[in-house]
Amino acid sequence: MPADDQDLSLDFDELTRDRFLFGSPDEVAEQIIGYQKRLGVTHMILSVHWVGMPHSQVEDALNMFAEEVMPRVASAS
């Protein structure tokens, strides 16, 4: 990790910028499309499960991603 990337005293927005996909399905799709356009990204490895999350919430997130985010990204390609 770059030395300047270890400063945890930064505010939350600065720490999370370009590291996580947050937001509504439209917002997440736009973030992914932005990575495609700016960086040529064709594959992403995503995690939707965090410690303590109920399994039902993980399933809901995966379903929302598959049903709402992926089609928007595919149609933008």
HELIX and SHEET records of a PDB file:
HELIX    1   1 ALA A    3  ASP A    5  5                                   3    
HELIX    2   2 PHE A   12  THR A   16  1                                   5    
HELIX    3   3 PRO A   25  LEU A   39  1                                  15    
HELIX    4   4 HIS A   55  MET A   64  1                                  10    
HELIX    5   5 PHE A   65  VAL A   69  3                                   5    
HELIX    6   6 MET A   70  ALA A   76  1                                   7    
END                                                                             
